[in-house]
Amino acid sequence: MTFVDLWVHEEKTPVPQKQIISKMAENGTKDFTAAGAIKTLLLKGYLRKTNGASHTVCYVQLRRV
């Protein structure tokens, strides 16, 4: 969630799912664990799923942790 927060405030665009998973992989998190974390953040209302440019899956931050 920290990465998403930084991305939103610096880039001012929705965060691509690929970027979230690659950043979490750099920190030692497996891709299936990252996908589960994203799903949990969606269910709890911290993120919202949207379609970005060229039909990529992106997320918009709804509230901060």
PDB file of N, CA, C and O in Angstrom:
ATOM      1  N   MET A   1       0.827  -1.194   0.000  1.00  0.00           N
ATOM      2  CA  MET A   1       0.000   0.000   0.000  1.00  0.00           C
ATOM      3  C   MET A   1       0.866   1.250   0.000  1.00  0.00           C
ATOM      4  O   MET A   1       0.464   2.289  -0.522  1.00  0.00           O
ATOM      5  N   THR A   2       2.051   1.149   0.583  1.00  0.00           N
ATOM      6  CA  THR A   2       2.960   2.292   0.592  1.00  0.00           C
ATOM      7  C   THR A   2       3.363   2.661  -0.827  1.00  0.00           C
ATOM      8  O   THR A   2       3.413   3.840  -1.177  1.00  0.00           O
ATOM      9  N   PHE A   3       3.649   1.653  -1.642  1.00  0.00           N
ATOM     10  CA  PHE A   3       4.007   1.897  -3.037  1.00  0.00           C
ATOM     11  C   PHE A   3       2.861   2.567  -3.789  1.00  0.00           C
ATOM     12  O   PHE A   3       3.083   3.501  -4.558  1.00  0.00           O
ATOM     13  N   VAL A   4       1.656   2.097  -3.569  1.00  0.00           N
ATOM     14  CA  VAL A   4       0.479   2.681  -4.233  1.00  0.00           C
ATOM     15  C   VAL A   4       0.319   4.135  -3.816  1.00  0.00           C
ATOM     16  O   VAL A   4       0.044   4.994  -4.653  1.00  0.00           O
ATOM     17  N   ASP A   5       0.486   4.414  -2.542  1.00  0.00           N
ATOM     18  CA  ASP A   5       0.361   5.779  -2.034  1.00  0.00           C
ATOM     19  C   ASP A   5       1.396   6.699  -2.680  1.00  0.00           C
ATOM     20  O   ASP A   5       1.065   7.811  -3.092  1.00  0.00           O
ATOM     21  N   LEU A   6       2.639   6.245  -2.769  1.00  0.00           N
ATOM     22  CA  LEU A   6       3.684   7.057  -3.398  1.00  0.00           C
ATOM     23  C   LEU A   6       3.405   7.268  -4.882  1.00  0.00           C
ATOM     24  O   LEU A   6       3.578   8.372  -5.399  1.00  0.00           O
ATOM     25  N   TRP A   7       2.974   6.210  -5.567  1.00  0.00           N
ATOM     26  CA  TRP A   7       2.688   6.306  -6.996  1.00  0.00           C
ATOM     27  C   TRP A   7       1.585   7.337  -7.259  1.00  0.00           C
ATOM     28  O   TRP A   7       1.708   8.176  -8.151  1.00  0.00           O
ATOM     29  N   VAL A   8       0.525   7.263  -6.483  1.00  0.00           N
ATOM     30  CA  VAL A   8      -0.624   8.148  -6.701  1.00  0.00           C
ATOM     31  C   VAL A   8      -0.236   9.607  -6.490  1.00  0.00           C
ATOM     32  O   VAL A   8      -0.677  10.478  -7.240  1.00  0.00           O
ATOM     33  N   HIS A   9       0.575   9.882  -5.490  1.00  0.00           N
ATOM     34  CA  HIS A   9       0.936  11.261  -5.208  1.00  0.00           C
ATOM     35  C   HIS A   9       2.038  11.798  -6.115  1.00  0.00           C
ATOM     36  O   HIS A   9       2.144  13.013  -6.284  1.00  0.00           O
ATOM     37  N   GLU A  10       2.860  10.931  -6.702  1.00  0.00           N
ATOM     38  CA  GLU A  10       3.907  11.383  -7.615  1.00  0.00           C
ATOM     39  C   GLU A  10       3.461  11.378  -9.070  1.00  0.00           C
ATOM     40  O   GLU A  10       3.671  12.358  -9.786  1.00  0.00           O
ATOM     41  N   GLU A  11       2.850  10.293  -9.512  1.00  0.00           N
ATOM     42  CA  GLU A  11       2.495  10.127 -10.923  1.00  0.00           C
ATOM     43  C   GLU A  11       1.126  10.714 -11.268  1.00  0.00           C
ATOM     44  O   GLU A  11       0.895  11.104 -12.412  1.00  0.00           O
ATOM     45  N   LYS A  12       0.229  10.779 -10.305  1.00  0.00           N
ATOM     46  CA  LYS A  12      -1.142  11.288 -10.502  1.00  0.00           C
ATOM     47  C   LYS A  12      -1.933  10.474 -11.529  1.00  0.00           C
ATOM     48  O   LYS A  12      -2.808  11.004 -12.213  1.00  0.00           O
ATOM     49  N   THR A  13      -1.615   9.182 -11.627  1.00  0.00           N
ATOM     50  CA  THR A  13      -2.317   8.282 -12.540  1.00  0.00           C
ATOM     51  C   THR A  13      -2.653   6.995 -11.789  1.00  0.00           C
ATOM     52  O   THR A  13      -2.068   6.732 -10.738  1.00  0.00           O
ATOM     53  N   PRO A  14      -3.590   6.183 -12.308  1.00  0.00           N
ATOM     54  CA  PRO A  14      -3.851   4.885 -11.689  1.00  0.00           C
ATOM     55  C   PRO A  14      -2.617   3.990 -11.753  1.00  0.00           C
ATOM     56  O   PRO A  14      -1.819   4.089 -12.685  1.00  0.00           O
ATOM     57  N   VAL A  15      -2.466   3.128 -10.770  1.00  0.00           N
ATOM     58  CA  VAL A  15      -1.303   2.253 -10.664  1.00  0.00           C
ATOM     59  C   VAL A  15      -1.563   0.960 -11.434  1.00  0.00           C
ATOM     60  O   VAL A  15      -2.541   0.270 -11.150  1.00  0.00           O
ATOM     61  N   PRO A  16      -0.708   0.615 -12.404  1.00  0.00           N
ATOM     62  CA  PRO A  16      -0.879  -0.659 -13.110  1.00  0.00           C
ATOM     63  C   PRO A  16      -0.593  -1.846 -12.184  1.00  0.00           C
ATOM     64  O   PRO A  16       0.308  -1.793 -11.347  1.00  0.00           O
ATOM     65  N   GLN A  17      -1.369  -2.905 -12.348  1.00  0.00           N
ATOM     66  CA  GLN A  17      -1.192  -4.096 -11.522  1.00  0.00           C
ATOM     67  C   GLN A  17       0.219  -4.656 -11.684  1.00  0.00           C
ATOM     68  O   GLN A  17       0.816  -5.127 -10.716  1.00  0.00           O
ATOM     69  N   LYS A  18       0.743  -4.607 -12.882  1.00  0.00           N
ATOM     70  CA  LYS A  18       2.084  -5.119 -13.160  1.00  0.00           C
ATOM     71  C   LYS A  18       3.134  -4.399 -12.304  1.00  0.00           C
ATOM     72  O   LYS A  18       4.073  -5.030 -11.819  1.00  0.00           O
ATOM     73  N   GLN A  19       2.981  -3.099 -12.121  1.00  0.00           N
ATOM     74  CA  GLN A  19       3.930  -2.321 -11.318  1.00  0.00           C
ATOM     75  C   GLN A  19       3.851  -2.706  -9.844  1.00  0.00           C
ATOM     76  O   GLN A  19       4.880  -2.796  -9.173  1.00  0.00           O
ATOM     77  N   ILE A  20       2.653  -2.930  -9.339  1.00  0.00           N
ATOM     78  CA  ILE A  20       2.479  -3.315  -7.937  1.00  0.00           C
ATOM     79  C   ILE A  20       3.140  -4.671  -7.682  1.00  0.00           C
ATOM     80  O   ILE A  20       3.878  -4.838  -6.712  1.00  0.00           O
ATOM     81  N   ILE A  21       2.868  -5.625  -8.554  1.00  0.00           N
ATOM     82  CA  ILE A  21       3.406  -6.972  -8.363  1.00  0.00           C
ATOM     83  C   ILE A  21       4.925  -6.981  -8.518  1.00  0.00           C
ATOM     84  O   ILE A  21       5.611  -7.678  -7.771  1.00  0.00           O
ATOM     85  N   SER A  22       5.461  -6.220  -9.472  1.00  0.00           N
ATOM     86  CA  SER A  22       6.923  -6.190  -9.641  1.00  0.00           C
ATOM     87  C   SER A  22       7.607  -5.518  -8.460  1.00  0.00           C
ATOM     88  O   SER A  22       8.685  -5.949  -8.050  1.00  0.00           O
ATOM     89  N   LYS A  23       7.006  -4.477  -7.907  1.00  0.00           N
ATOM     90  CA  LYS A  23       7.591  -3.810  -6.736  1.00  0.00           C
ATOM     91  C   LYS A  23       7.571  -4.736  -5.524  1.00  0.00           C
ATOM     92  O   LYS A  23       8.536  -4.778  -4.761  1.00  0.00           O
ATOM     93  N   MET A  24       6.490  -5.469  -5.343  1.00  0.00           N
ATOM     94  CA  MET A  24       6.422  -6.406  -4.229  1.00  0.00           C
ATOM     95  C   MET A  24       7.395  -7.561  -4.431  1.00  0.00           C
ATOM     96  O   MET A  24       7.923  -8.095  -3.456  1.00  0.00           O
ATOM     97  N   ALA A  25       7.641  -7.959  -5.684  1.00  0.00           N
ATOM     98  CA  ALA A  25       8.620  -9.014  -5.971  1.00  0.00           C
ATOM     99  C   ALA A  25      10.034  -8.549  -5.629  1.00  0.00           C
ATOM    100  O   ALA A  25      10.855  -9.344  -5.172  1.00  0.00           O
ATOM    101  N   GLU A  26      10.321  -7.271  -5.847  1.00  0.00           N
ATOM    102  CA  GLU A  26      11.622  -6.710  -5.474  1.00  0.00           C
ATOM    103  C   GLU A  26      11.837  -6.804  -3.966  1.00  0.00           C
ATOM    104  O   GLU A  26      12.968  -6.957  -3.504  1.00  0.00           O
ATOM    105  N   ASN A  27      10.761  -6.712  -3.212  1.00  0.00           N
ATOM    106  CA  ASN A  27      10.843  -6.785  -1.752  1.00  0.00           C
ATOM    107  C   ASN A  27      10.761  -8.211  -1.230  1.00  0.00           C
ATOM    108  O   ASN A  27      10.749  -8.423  -0.018  1.00  0.00           O
ATOM    109  N   GLY A  28      10.703  -9.204  -2.136  1.00  0.00           N
ATOM    110  CA  GLY A  28      10.721 -10.600  -1.721  1.00  0.00           C
ATOM    111  C   GLY A  28       9.363 -11.260  -1.567  1.00  0.00           C
ATOM    112  O   GLY A  28       9.267 -12.339  -0.982  1.00  0.00           O
ATOM    113  N   THR A  29       8.323 -10.641  -2.075  1.00  0.00           N
ATOM    114  CA  THR A  29       6.979 -11.207  -1.990  1.00  0.00           C
ATOM    115  C   THR A  29       6.662 -11.965  -3.273  1.00  0.00           C
ATOM    116  O   THR A  29       6.922 -11.465  -4.368  1.00  0.00           O
ATOM    117  N   LYS A  30       6.111 -13.150  -3.148  1.00  0.00           N
ATOM    118  CA  LYS A  30       5.733 -13.950  -4.316  1.00  0.00           C
ATOM    119  C   LYS A  30       4.542 -13.308  -5.026  1.00  0.00           C
ATOM    120  O   LYS A  30       3.767 -12.572  -4.416  1.00  0.00           O
ATOM    121  N   ASP A  31       4.408 -13.595  -6.320  1.00  0.00           N
ATOM    122  CA  ASP A  31       3.359 -12.955  -7.103  1.00  0.00           C
ATOM    123  C   ASP A  31       1.952 -13.353  -6.670  1.00  0.00           C
ATOM    124  O   ASP A  31       1.036 -12.533  -6.736  1.00  0.00           O
ATOM    125  N   PHE A  32       1.761 -14.601  -6.227  1.00  0.00           N
ATOM    126  CA  PHE A  32       0.423 -15.008  -5.787  1.00  0.00           C
ATOM    127  C   PHE A  32       0.056 -14.351  -4.445  1.00  0.00           C
ATOM    128  O   PHE A  32      -1.121 -14.117  -4.172  1.00  0.00           O
ATOM    129  N   THR A  33       1.053 -14.060  -3.617  1.00  0.00           N
ATOM    130  CA  THR A  33       0.806 -13.346  -2.367  1.00  0.00           C
ATOM    131  C   THR A  33       0.444 -11.894  -2.656  1.00  0.00           C
ATOM    132  O   THR A  33      -0.436 -11.332  -2.004  1.00  0.00           O
ATOM    133  N   ALA A  34       1.115 -11.285  -3.628  1.00  0.00           N
ATOM    134  CA  ALA A  34       0.809  -9.912  -4.025  1.00  0.00           C
ATOM    135  C   ALA A  34      -0.606  -9.815  -4.577  1.00  0.00           C
ATOM    136  O   ALA A  34      -1.330  -8.865  -4.279  1.00  0.00           O
ATOM    137  N   ALA A  35      -1.000 -10.799  -5.383  1.00  0.00           N
ATOM    138  CA  ALA A  35      -2.364 -10.801  -5.928  1.00  0.00           C
ATOM    139  C   ALA A  35      -3.396 -10.930  -4.816  1.00  0.00           C
ATOM    140  O   ALA A  35      -4.451 -10.298  -4.872  1.00  0.00           O
ATOM    141  N   GLY A  36      -3.101 -11.738  -3.813  1.00  0.00           N
ATOM    142  CA  GLY A  36      -3.998 -11.870  -2.664  1.00  0.00           C
ATOM    143  C   GLY A  36      -4.097 -10.585  -1.864  1.00  0.00           C
ATOM    144  O   GLY A  36      -5.172 -10.229  -1.382  1.00  0.00           O
ATOM    145  N   ALA A  37      -2.974  -9.886  -1.721  1.00  0.00           N
ATOM    146  CA  ALA A  37      -2.977  -8.609  -0.996  1.00  0.00           C
ATOM    147  C   ALA A  37      -3.810  -7.571  -1.743  1.00  0.00           C
ATOM    148  O   ALA A  37      -4.558  -6.810  -1.128  1.00  0.00           O
ATOM    149  N   ILE A  38      -3.681  -7.542  -3.056  1.00  0.00           N
ATOM    150  CA  ILE A  38      -4.474  -6.605  -3.861  1.00  0.00           C
ATOM    151  C   ILE A  38      -5.959  -6.923  -3.723  1.00  0.00           C
ATOM    152  O   ILE A  38      -6.783  -6.018  -3.589  1.00  0.00           O
ATOM    153  N   LYS A  39      -6.298  -8.207  -3.757  1.00  0.00           N
ATOM    154  CA  LYS A  39      -7.701  -8.617  -3.625  1.00  0.00           C
ATOM    155  C   LYS A  39      -8.264  -8.187  -2.272  1.00  0.00           C
ATOM    156  O   LYS A  39      -9.402  -7.723  -2.189  1.00  0.00           O
ATOM    157  N   THR A  40      -7.471  -8.340  -1.217  1.00  0.00           N
ATOM    158  CA  THR A  40      -7.909  -7.937   0.118  1.00  0.00           C
ATOM    159  C   THR A  40      -8.109  -6.426   0.203  1.00  0.00           C
ATOM    160  O   THR A  40      -9.076  -5.959   0.804  1.00  0.00           O
ATOM    161  N   LEU A  41      -7.195  -5.662  -0.400  1.00  0.00           N
ATOM    162  CA  LEU A  41      -7.341  -4.205  -0.401  1.00  0.00           C
ATOM    163  C   LEU A  41      -8.575  -3.767  -1.186  1.00  0.00           C
ATOM    164  O   LEU A  41      -9.208  -2.769  -0.842  1.00  0.00           O
ATOM    165  N   LEU A  42      -8.914  -4.504  -2.230  1.00  0.00           N
ATOM    166  CA  LEU A  42     -10.143  -4.224  -2.981  1.00  0.00           C
ATOM    167  C   LEU A  42     -11.373  -4.474  -2.116  1.00  0.00           C
ATOM    168  O   LEU A  42     -12.289  -3.653  -2.078  1.00  0.00           O
ATOM    169  N   LEU A  43     -11.391  -5.614  -1.420  1.00  0.00           N
ATOM    170  CA  LEU A  43     -12.541  -5.964  -0.579  1.00  0.00           C
ATOM    171  C   LEU A  43     -12.726  -5.007   0.585  1.00  0.00           C
ATOM    172  O   LEU A  43     -13.856  -4.734   0.988  1.00  0.00           O
ATOM    173  N   LYS A  44     -11.633  -4.496   1.128  1.00  0.00           N
ATOM    174  CA  LYS A  44     -11.717  -3.587   2.267  1.00  0.00           C
ATOM    175  C   LYS A  44     -11.963  -2.142   1.856  1.00  0.00           C
ATOM    176  O   LYS A  44     -12.182  -1.286   2.714  1.00  0.00           O
ATOM    177  N   GLY A  45     -11.929  -1.857   0.560  1.00  0.00           N
ATOM    178  CA  GLY A  45     -12.260  -0.522   0.081  1.00  0.00           C
ATOM    179  C   GLY A  45     -11.095   0.441   0.008  1.00  0.00           C
ATOM    180  O   GLY A  45     -11.311   1.651  -0.054  1.00  0.00           O
ATOM    181  N   TYR A  46      -9.871  -0.051   0.012  1.00  0.00           N
ATOM    182  CA  TYR A  46      -8.713   0.825  -0.107  1.00  0.00           C
ATOM    183  C   TYR A  46      -8.366   1.106  -1.565  1.00  0.00           C
ATOM    184  O   TYR A  46      -7.833   2.170  -1.882  1.00  0.00           O
ATOM    185  N   LEU A  47      -8.662   0.168  -2.444  1.00  0.00           N
ATOM    186  CA  LEU A  47      -8.391   0.311  -3.870  1.00  0.00           C
ATOM    187  C   LEU A  47      -9.662   0.068  -4.670  1.00  0.00           C
ATOM    188  O   LEU A  47     -10.605  -0.567  -4.198  1.00  0.00           O
ATOM    189  N   ARG A  48      -9.665   0.587  -5.888  1.00  0.00           N
ATOM    190  CA  ARG A  48     -10.749   0.326  -6.830  1.00  0.00           C
ATOM    191  C   ARG A  48     -10.114  -0.060  -8.153  1.00  0.00           C
ATOM    192  O   ARG A  48      -9.141   0.559  -8.586  1.00  0.00           O
ATOM    193  N   LYS A  49     -10.660  -1.075  -8.791  1.00  0.00           N
ATOM    194  CA  LYS A  49     -10.129  -1.568 -10.060  1.00  0.00           C
ATOM    195  C   LYS A  49     -10.648  -0.705 -11.204  1.00  0.00           C
ATOM    196  O   LYS A  49     -11.822  -0.337 -11.233  1.00  0.00           O
ATOM    197  N   THR A  50      -9.766  -0.388 -12.143  1.00  0.00           N
ATOM    198  CA  THR A  50     -10.138   0.393 -13.313  1.00  0.00           C
ATOM    199  C   THR A  50      -9.329  -0.094 -14.509  1.00  0.00           C
ATOM    200  O   THR A  50      -8.323  -0.784 -14.344  1.00  0.00           O
ATOM    201  N   ASN A  51      -9.762   0.262 -15.699  1.00  0.00           N
ATOM    202  CA  ASN A  51      -9.014  -0.090 -16.905  1.00  0.00           C
ATOM    203  C   ASN A  51      -8.148   1.092 -17.304  1.00  0.00           C
ATOM    204  O   ASN A  51      -8.633   2.214 -17.447  1.00  0.00           O
ATOM    205  N   GLY A  52      -6.874   0.829 -17.479  1.00  0.00           N
ATOM    206  CA  GLY A  52      -5.955   1.877 -17.884  1.00  0.00           C
ATOM    207  C   GLY A  52      -5.817   1.919 -19.399  1.00  0.00           C
ATOM    208  O   GLY A  52      -6.641   1.371 -20.131  1.00  0.00           O
ATOM    209  N   ALA A  53      -4.767   2.576 -19.847  1.00  0.00           N
ATOM    210  CA  ALA A  53      -4.498   2.661 -21.276  1.00  0.00           C
ATOM    211  C   ALA A  53      -4.179   1.275 -21.829  1.00  0.00           C
ATOM    212  O   ALA A  53      -3.562   0.455 -21.148  1.00  0.00           O
ATOM    213  N   SER A  54      -4.585   1.027 -23.020  1.00  0.00           N
ATOM    214  CA  SER A  54      -4.369  -0.239 -23.743  1.00  0.00           C
ATOM    215  C   SER A  54      -4.857  -1.452 -22.963  1.00  0.00           C
ATOM    216  O   SER A  54      -4.217  -2.503 -22.988  1.00  0.00           O
ATOM    217  N   HIS A  55      -5.969  -1.318 -22.281  1.00  0.00           N
ATOM    218  CA  HIS A  55      -6.659  -2.425 -21.608  1.00  0.00           C
ATOM    219  C   HIS A  55      -5.825  -3.109 -20.526  1.00  0.00           C
ATOM    220  O   HIS A  55      -5.929  -4.322 -20.346  1.00  0.00           O
ATOM    221  N   THR A  56      -5.008  -2.358 -19.811  1.00  0.00           N
ATOM    222  CA  THR A  56      -4.275  -2.926 -18.686  1.00  0.00           C
ATOM    223  C   THR A  56      -5.105  -2.744 -17.422  1.00  0.00           C
ATOM    224  O   THR A  56      -5.907  -1.815 -17.327  1.00  0.00           O
ATOM    225  N   VAL A  57      -4.912  -3.621 -16.466  1.00  0.00           N
ATOM    226  CA  VAL A  57      -5.632  -3.527 -15.195  1.00  0.00           C
ATOM    227  C   VAL A  57      -4.878  -2.555 -14.303  1.00  0.00           C
ATOM    228  O   VAL A  57      -3.681  -2.716 -14.064  1.00  0.00           O
ATOM    229  N   CYS A  58      -5.585  -1.549 -13.814  1.00  0.00           N
ATOM    230  CA  CYS A  58      -4.994  -0.535 -12.947  1.00  0.00           C
ATOM    231  C   CYS A  58      -5.854  -0.385 -11.703  1.00  0.00           C
ATOM    232  O   CYS A  58      -7.002  -0.827 -11.663  1.00  0.00           O
ATOM    233  N   TYR A  59      -5.275   0.249 -10.686  1.00  0.00           N
ATOM    234  CA  TYR A  59      -5.989   0.468  -9.436  1.00  0.00           C
ATOM    235  C   TYR A  59      -5.902   1.932  -9.032  1.00  0.00           C
ATOM    236  O   TYR A  59      -4.876   2.586  -9.221  1.00  0.00           O
ATOM    237  N   VAL A  60      -7.000   2.433  -8.470  1.00  0.00           N
ATOM    238  CA  VAL A  60      -7.087   3.785  -7.971  1.00  0.00           C
ATOM    239  C   VAL A  60      -7.200   3.712  -6.455  1.00  0.00           C
ATOM    240  O   VAL A  60      -7.970   2.914  -5.921  1.00  0.00           O
ATOM    241  N   GLN A  61      -6.443   4.535  -5.776  1.00  0.00           N
ATOM    242  CA  GLN A  61      -6.486   4.563  -4.314  1.00  0.00           C
ATOM    243  C   GLN A  61      -7.713   5.336  -3.853  1.00  0.00           C
ATOM    244  O   GLN A  61      -7.923   6.478  -4.262  1.00  0.00           O
ATOM    245  N   LEU A  62      -8.526   4.712  -2.998  1.00  0.00           N
ATOM    246  CA  LEU A  62      -9.730   5.360  -2.493  1.00  0.00           C
ATOM    247  C   LEU A  62      -9.498   5.995  -1.133  1.00  0.00           C
ATOM    248  O   LEU A  62     -10.041   7.060  -0.843  1.00  0.00           O
ATOM    249  N   ARG A  63      -8.699   5.351  -0.303  1.00  0.00           N
ATOM    250  CA  ARG A  63      -8.365   5.911   1.008  1.00  0.00           C
ATOM    251  C   ARG A  63      -6.991   5.416   1.433  1.00  0.00           C
ATOM    252  O   ARG A  63      -6.486   4.410   0.934  1.00  0.00           O
ATOM    253  N   ARG A  64      -6.400   6.156   2.375  1.00  0.00           N
ATOM    254  CA  ARG A  64      -5.050   5.853   2.830  1.00  0.00           C
ATOM    255  C   ARG A  64      -5.087   4.959   4.063  1.00  0.00           C
ATOM    256  O   ARG A  64      -6.070   4.925   4.803  1.00  0.00           O
ATOM    257  N   VAL A  65      -3.998   4.244   4.260  1.00  0.00           N
ATOM    258  CA  VAL A  65      -3.883   3.361   5.432  1.00  0.00           C
ATOM    259  C   VAL A  65      -3.466   4.183   6.624  1.00  0.00           C
ATOM    260  O   VAL A  65      -3.308   3.644   7.720  1.00  0.00           O
TER     261      VAL A  65
END
